[in-house]
Amino acid sequence: MTMRTIPVVLVGAGPTGLTAATLLAHYGIESLILERWEGVYPQPRAVHLDGEIRRIVERLGVGAEFDAISRPALGLRLIDPERRVLAQFDRDPDGDRNGHPEANLFDQPELEAILRANLSRYPSVTLRGGAEVTAVTIESDGVRVHFADRATGRAESVRAGYLLGCDGANSLARDAIGARMRDLRFAQRWLVVDIATTADLGHWEGVHQVCDAKRAATYMRIGKTRYRWEFRLLPGETAADFRDLPQLRSLIAPWLGAVAFERLELVRVAEYTFRAQLADRWRKGPVFLLGDAAHLTPPFIGQGMGAGLRDAANLTWKLAGVLRGELADSVLDTYETERKPHARAMIRLAKLTGATMTQGGEFGNRLRGLIAPRLARVPGFTHMLTSGESPALRRSGLVIAPLLRRGLAGRLTPNDRLSDGRPVDDIVAGRFAIITALDPPEADRTRIAQRGGVVLSAAPGTALHRWLRRGHASAALVRPDGTVQRCGTNLSALCAAVPRFAPGDRG
């Protein structure tokens, strides 16, 4: 008896795996998620996502639910060991180019619970908890996944057309394709402390980075009653030295003001080694790596979890197009080509931020005191921290730009509101789109609609029109993930380049 092949099996039901499965379901692709835990892993981990990732959350159909559990952060403060402000970089909590707040603080278990509940809208997705994947075997026409039921111990297997390894830093999928993590030379031991209290600690509602070569730290409020501290551990210290509130008193007391220590509840204290690593390969045949299986980012710019969701948004529409016979298999090669350099750039920025906070001894502390207040005057520095725009994707078969001037290609479109009040993302909605300042002939409009695409007019005086002009273009071809594939002044050529691709359905 021939075993049925499931189009996609995903290993791991963290935010990356849940996002990938949901986006595949939008395109009608059946998938199975295998997760070793029966329910949501209860401990808080990631606490931040930016405006670009908030747009992905909106695509998943859980934007309102996420907003109910998150807090927009007002920006970033660099402070000295005495908590005096060295520099402040403000972010608009109402959002700008992404249409959502550019810094969102939340509790990861709450987000995962929302994502899991959302899966019930999609009968094409099956989530199987308590399933420990034990081996992955690449075959000539797909992949076989072996797993064990953790409750009964029974061994099982399933055949898949493709496997997405969303199984974290200790990825079995990564081992299965012979990939290795490359060390990008950053490792620091930090203590992570989560506290619950109904008291208001009364601090500025943004992220506070304590720049100190001896005891660097981070503080942020992540919910109505939740607070997060991170402290760099000194040589010889471990989490066991700070396992309860009395032992934590010396670290967190300066932040409490008049709030009594008895009003605090310790949610978790854990030791983490913040690392910078990148897998040397992200794909072998039908197996792909996503999230922490492919990259580890120090948390100083809050991009660890977001990188995994970017992976999912980049890969899933391409995989859906291949499985539906609309796109050539070669488009899957663009996943690593585009995402790996982007992940590396974000890791480097996180390393730089971490080094700025922690290096140089006492001399470094004095130097930071002189330089930090002047950072806002450095051209481009404030824009980098507050614009909500990550680096452009590298050129690929799906990012087409001239060698001498990239323009808009590889960049995410701004999520501006149109004349009817709808944001751009609601119109693109997982399909190909033409954004144009010109008026395309009716024949081109009809052809694009027949291929599943959409045309957005960028009228003079609108934000979209100004965006095109800044990119020296009169029109842009936008991919289903919101990235500009190519742009220019030849509207007919751009319209002709729109492939046949059925739009996704959010359910």
C-alpha positions in Angstrom: 0.0 0.0 0.0 1.4 3.4 -1.0 1.7 6.0 1.7 0.0 9.3 0.9 2.4 12.2 0.5 1.5 15.4 2.4 2.6 18.5 0.4 4.5 20.1 3.4 5.5 18.9 6.8 6.8 21.4 9.3 8.9 20.5 12.3 8.3 22.9 15.2 5.2 24.9 16.2 6.9 28.0 17.4 6.0 31.4 15.9 8.0 30.6 12.7 6.3 27.2 12.1 2.8 28.5 12.9 3.3 31.5 10.6 4.6 29.3 7.7 1.7 26.8 8.0 -0.9 29.6 8.1 0.5 31.4 5.1 0.6 28.1 3.2 -3.0 27.5 4.2 -3.9 30.9 2.6 -2.9 29.4 -0.7 -4.7 26.1 -0.1 -1.6 24.1 0.6 -2.1 21.2 3.0 0.5 20.8 5.8 1.2 18.9 8.9 3.1 20.4 11.9 5.0 18.1 14.2 5.7 19.5 17.6 7.3 17.8 20.6 5.2 19.8 23.1 1.5 19.1 23.6 0.7 22.7 24.2 2.2 26.2 24.1 5.6 26.2 25.7 4.8 28.3 28.8 8.0 30.2 29.4 8.4 33.8 28.0 11.2 34.2 25.5 10.9 36.7 22.6 9.2 40.0 23.6 9.6 42.3 20.6 8.6 42.6 17.0 8.9 45.6 14.7 6.5 47.2 12.2 7.5 45.0 9.3 6.8 41.9 11.3 3.6 43.4 12.6 2.5 43.5 8.9 3.0 39.8 8.7 0.9 39.3 11.8 -1.8 41.3 10.1 -1.6 39.0 7.1 -2.1 36.0 9.4 -5.5 37.5 10.3 -4.7 38.0 14.0 -3.8 41.7 14.0 -6.5 42.7 16.4 -5.8 39.8 18.8 -2.1 40.7 18.8 -2.8 44.4 19.6 -4.9 43.3 22.6 -1.8 41.6 24.2 0.9 44.0 23.1 2.2 47.4 24.0 3.7 49.9 21.5 7.1 51.0 22.8 8.0 54.7 22.5 11.5 54.0 21.3 15.0 53.4 22.7 17.0 55.1 25.5 20.7 54.6 26.0 21.5 55.2 29.6 24.7 55.2 31.7 25.3 52.9 34.8 23.5 55.5 37.0 20.5 55.4 34.6 21.1 58.9 33.3 19.9 59.3 29.7 22.7 59.5 27.2 20.5 59.5 24.1 16.9 58.9 23.1 15.5 57.7 19.8 11.7 58.2 19.6 9.3 56.0 17.6 5.8 57.0 16.7 3.5 54.5 18.5 0.9 55.1 15.8 3.3 53.9 13.1 4.6 55.4 9.9 5.7 53.6 6.7 4.5 50.2 7.9 1.1 51.3 9.1 1.6 49.8 12.6 3.8 50.7 15.6 7.5 50.2 14.9 8.2 48.6 18.2 5.7 46.1 19.8 6.3 44.4 23.2 4.4 41.2 24.1 4.6 37.9 25.8 5.5 35.1 23.5 3.3 32.3 25.0 0.3 34.6 24.5 1.2 35.2 20.8 1.7 31.5 20.2 -1.7 30.7 21.8 -3.3 33.2 19.3 -1.5 31.7 16.4 -2.5 28.2 17.4 -6.1 29.1 17.9 -6.1 30.8 14.4 -5.1 27.5 12.8 -8.6 26.2 13.5 -9.8 28.4 10.6 -7.8 26.3 8.2 -8.8 22.6 7.8 -5.8 22.1 5.5 -3.4 22.4 8.5 -3.0 19.6 11.1 -1.0 20.3 14.3 0.1 17.2 16.1 1.6 17.8 19.5 3.6 15.3 21.5 5.4 14.2 18.3 9.2 13.9 18.6 10.9 13.9 15.2 13.7 11.4 15.3 15.0 11.3 11.7 14.6 12.9 8.3 15.4 11.0 5.1 15.6 12.7 1.8 14.2 10.6 -1.0 14.2 10.9 -4.8 10.7 12.3 -4.9 10.4 14.0 -1.5 11.3 13.4 2.1 10.3 10.9 4.8 9.9 12.1 8.3 10.2 9.7 11.2 8.8 10.6 14.6 7.7 9.1 17.9 4.5 9.7 19.9 5.9 10.9 23.2 2.8 9.6 25.1 2.9 6.0 23.8 6.4 5.7 22.4 5.0 4.4 19.1 7.2 5.0 16.1 5.6 6.5 13.0 6.6 8.1 9.7 5.1 10.4 7.1 6.0 11.2 3.5 6.2 14.9 2.4 6.8 16.8 -0.7 8.8 19.4 1.3 9.9 19.7 4.8 10.4 23.1 6.6 12.7 22.8 9.6 11.4 25.3 12.1 12.9 23.3 15.0 15.1 25.8 16.7 18.8 26.1 17.6 19.3 22.4 18.1 17.7 21.6 14.7 17.5 18.0 13.6 16.5 19.2 10.2 19.8 21.1 10.0 21.7 18.0 10.8 19.7 16.0 8.2 20.9 18.3 5.3 24.5 18.4 6.6 24.4 22.1 7.4 26.6 23.6 10.1 26.2 26.7 12.2 29.0 29.2 11.5 30.1 31.2 14.5 30.0 34.9 13.9 32.2 35.6 16.9 29.8 36.8 19.6 28.9 35.0 22.8 27.8 36.7 26.0 26.1 35.2 29.1 23.0 37.1 30.3 20.4 36.7 33.0 16.8 37.1 31.8 14.3 38.1 34.5 10.5 38.3 34.0 8.5 40.0 36.8 4.7 40.4 37.2 3.2 43.1 39.3 0.1 45.3 39.3 2.3 48.2 40.4 3.3 50.8 37.8 7.0 51.3 38.0 6.6 54.7 36.4 9.4 54.6 33.8 9.3 55.9 30.2 7.4 53.4 28.1 10.3 52.4 25.8 13.3 50.1 25.9 16.1 51.2 28.2 19.6 50.0 27.3 22.1 50.4 30.2 25.5 50.9 28.6 28.1 49.6 31.0 31.2 47.5 30.4 30.7 45.8 33.8 27.0 45.2 34.1 25.1 46.0 30.9 21.4 45.7 31.2 18.1 46.1 29.4 14.7 47.0 30.9 11.3 47.2 29.3 7.6 46.9 30.2 6.0 44.2 28.0 2.5 44.2 29.3 0.1 45.8 31.7 1.5 43.7 34.6 4.7 42.3 33.0 8.3 43.6 33.1 11.5 42.2 31.6 15.1 42.8 32.7 18.2 41.4 31.2 21.6 41.6 32.9 25.0 40.6 31.7 26.4 38.0 34.0 29.9 38.5 35.5 32.5 35.8 35.3 31.6 33.0 37.8 28.0 34.1 38.1 25.1 31.8 37.1 21.3 31.9 37.2 21.5 29.9 40.4 22.9 32.9 42.1 19.7 34.8 41.3 17.0 32.1 41.6 14.6 34.1 43.8 13.5 37.6 44.5 15.7 38.2 47.6 18.8 37.3 45.5 17.6 39.5 42.7 17.0 42.5 44.9 20.4 44.2 44.2 19.8 44.0 40.5 16.2 45.3 40.2 15.8 47.5 43.3 17.2 50.6 41.5 14.2 50.3 39.1 11.5 49.9 41.7 11.3 53.4 43.2 8.7 53.4 46.0 7.2 50.1 44.9 7.4 47.5 47.7 9.4 44.4 46.9 6.5 42.3 48.2 4.3 43.4 45.3 6.5 41.5 42.8 6.0 38.0 41.5 8.9 36.3 39.9 7.7 34.7 36.7 11.0 33.3 35.5 14.7 33.7 35.8 17.0 32.0 33.3 20.5 32.2 31.9 21.0 32.5 28.2 24.1 32.7 26.1 23.5 35.3 23.4 25.1 34.1 20.2 25.6 35.2 16.6 25.5 32.2 14.2 24.4 31.5 10.7 23.9 28.2 9.0 26.2 27.6 6.0 23.4 26.2 3.9 19.6 26.6 4.3 18.4 24.0 1.8 19.0 20.6 0.5 16.5 19.4 -2.1 13.1 19.4 -0.5 14.3 20.4 3.0 14.5 24.1 4.1 15.7 25.7 7.3 13.8 28.6 8.9 14.1 30.6 12.1 16.6 29.7 14.7 17.5 26.5 12.8 19.1 28.8 10.2 20.3 31.8 12.3 20.8 33.0 15.8 20.7 36.8 16.5 21.8 38.5 19.8 18.6 40.2 21.1 19.9 43.8 21.3 17.8 45.0 18.4 14.9 42.7 19.0 15.1 40.8 15.7 15.5 37.2 16.7 11.9 36.0 16.3 11.1 38.5 13.6 13.9 36.9 11.4 12.0 33.6 11.5 8.7 35.2 10.4 10.6 37.0 7.6 11.8 33.6 6.5 8.3 32.2 6.5 6.9 35.2 4.5 9.7 34.9 2.0 9.4 31.2 1.3 5.8 30.2 1.6 4.3 32.0 -1.4 7.1 30.7 -3.6 6.5 27.1 -2.3 2.8 27.5 -2.9 3.4 28.7 -6.4 5.6 25.7 -7.2 3.2 23.2 -5.6 0.3 24.7 -7.6 2.3 24.5 -10.8 2.3 28.3 -11.3 6.0 29.0 -10.6 9.1 27.1 -11.7 10.9 25.0 -9.1 14.0 27.3 -9.6 12.2 30.1 -7.6 12.9 28.2 -4.5 16.6 28.8 -4.9 15.9 32.5 -4.3 14.9 31.8 -0.6 18.5 31.4 0.7 19.9 33.9 -1.9 17.6 36.7 -0.5 17.2 35.8 3.2 20.7 34.7 4.2 22.4 38.1 3.5 19.5 39.9 5.1 19.8 37.8 8.2 23.6 38.3 8.3 23.1 42.1 8.1 20.7 42.1 11.0 23.0 39.9 13.0 25.9 42.3 12.4 23.8 45.3 13.5 22.8 43.4 16.7 26.5 42.6 17.3 27.4 46.2 16.9 24.7 47.3 19.2 25.8 44.8 21.8 29.4 45.8 21.6 28.4 49.4 21.9 26.6 48.6 25.1 29.2 46.4 26.7 32.8 46.8 25.4 35.7 48.9 26.5 35.9 48.8 30.2 35.8 52.0 32.2 37.3 53.9 29.3 34.5 52.6 27.1 32.0 53.9 29.7 33.5 57.4 29.5 33.7 57.3 25.7 30.0 56.4 25.5 29.2 59.3 27.8 30.8 61.6 25.2 29.6 60.0 22.0 26.1 58.8 22.7 24.5 62.2 23.1 25.8 63.1 19.7 24.6 60.0 17.8 21.4 61.7 16.7 23.6 64.1 14.6 25.3 61.2 12.7 23.8 61.1 9.2 21.5 58.2 8.8 21.9 56.8 12.3 18.6 58.0 13.7 16.8 56.9 10.5 18.3 53.4 10.9 16.9 53.1 14.4 13.5 54.6 13.9 12.5 54.3 10.2 11.1 50.8 10.5 12.8 49.8 7.3 15.2 46.8 7.2 17.8 46.3 4.5 16.8 45.6 0.9 17.0 41.9 -0.3 19.9 40.9 -2.4 19.4 40.6 -6.2 18.0 37.2 -7.3 15.7 35.8 -9.9 12.9 37.6 -8.1 14.7 40.8 -7.2 15.7 42.4 -10.5 17.7 45.7 -10.3 20.4 47.3 -12.4 23.9 46.9 -11.1 24.7 50.6 -10.7 21.4 51.8 -9.1 19.2 49.5 -7.1 16.3 51.8 -6.7 13.3 50.2 -5.0 14.0 46.6 -6.0 14.3 44.3 -3.0 12.6 46.8 -0.6 9.3 46.4 1.1 6.5 48.6 -0.1 5.3 51.2 2.4 1.9 50.3 3.8 0.3 53.6 3.1 -3.4 54.2 3.2 -5.2 54.7 -0.1 -7.9 57.2 -0.9 -10.6 54.8 0.3 -8.8 54.4 3.7 -7.6 50.8 3.1 -3.8 50.1 3.6 -1.7 48.8 0.7 -1.3 45.4 2.4 -5.1 44.8 2.3 -5.1 45.3 -1.5 -2.0 43.3 -2.3 -3.1 40.5 0.2 -0.6 37.8 -1.0 -0.8 38.4 -4.7 1.3 40.1 -7.4 0.6 43.8 -7.8 1.5 46.7 -10.0 1.8 50.1 -8.2 1.9 52.8 -10.9 1.8 56.5 -11.3 0.7 56.0 -14.9 -2.6 54.8 -16.2 -2.2 51.3 -17.7 -4.3 50.4 -20.8 -7.4 48.5 -20.1 -5.9 45.5 -21.9 -3.1 45.4 -19.3 -5.5 45.8 -16.4 -7.6 42.9 -17.7 -4.5 40.7 -18.3 -3.2 41.3 -14.7 -6.6 40.6 -13.2 -6.9 37.3 -15.2 -3.5 36.3 -13.8 -4.6 36.9 -10.2 -2.9 40.3 -9.8 -4.0 43.8 -9.0 -3.2 47.3 -10.0 -2.8 50.1 -7.5 -2.8 53.7 -8.7 -0.4 56.1 -7.1 -2.0 59.4 -7.7 0.0 62.7 -7.7 0.3 64.1 -4.2 -0.1 60.7 -2.5 2.5 58.9 -0.3 2.8 56.1 -2.9 3.5 58.6 -5.7 6.3 60.3 -3.6 7.7 56.8 -2.9 7.9 55.9 -6.6 9.5 59.3 -7.4 12.2 58.8 -4.7 12.9 55.5 -6.3 13.2 57.1 -9.8 10.4 55.0 -11.0 6.9 55.5 -12.4 5.8 51.9 -11.7 6.8 48.9 -9.6 6.1 45.2 -9.8 5.4 44.0 -6.2 5.6 40.3 -5.1 3.0 38.6 -2.8 5.3 39.2 0.2 5.2 42.9 -0.4 8.7 43.1 -1.8 9.4 45.1 -5.0 10.5 42.6 -7.7 11.5 45.3 -10.2 10.6 48.8 -11.1 11.1 51.3 -13.9 9.4 53.6 -16.3 8.2 50.9 -18.9 4.8 50.1 -17.5 3.9 47.7 -20.3 7.0 45.6 -19.6 6.2 45.4 -15.9 2.6 44.4 -16.6 3.8 41.7 -19.0 6.1 40.3 -16.2 3.3 39.6 -13.8 3.0 35.8 -13.7 -0.2 33.7 -13.3 -0.5 33.3 -9.5 -3.8 32.9 -7.6 -4.1 35.2 -4.7 -4.1 33.9 -1.1 -7.3 33.7 1.0 -7.0 34.7 4.6 -10.0 32.4 5.5 
